[in-house]
Amino acid sequence: MTKSLKTDSQPLEKKPTVALKDWIQAVAVGNREEDTFSTLAGRLIRLEKQISDKQRKVFKEKTGGKTVTEVAGNMA
């Protein structure tokens, strides 16, 4: 039998019913709560899996060359 390490991980999203645009707006107006950033990071990671290569390119252009994953990683 092998032992596994168990951790007390908490979900990234605290309020999954709130729209992505609302999370972005919250940050834009100055919300700096940890829950806000972790939720936004989780949403971006999920979004990255759904967007096209063209959308990824536009995202990188808008963020000064950073990928969705890099932006999300800096938030979490």
Secondary structure, 3 states (H helix, E strand, C coil): CCCCCCCCCCCCCCCCCCCHHHHHHHHHCCCCCHHHHHHHHHHHHHHHCCCCHHHHHHHHHHCCCCCHHHHHHHHC
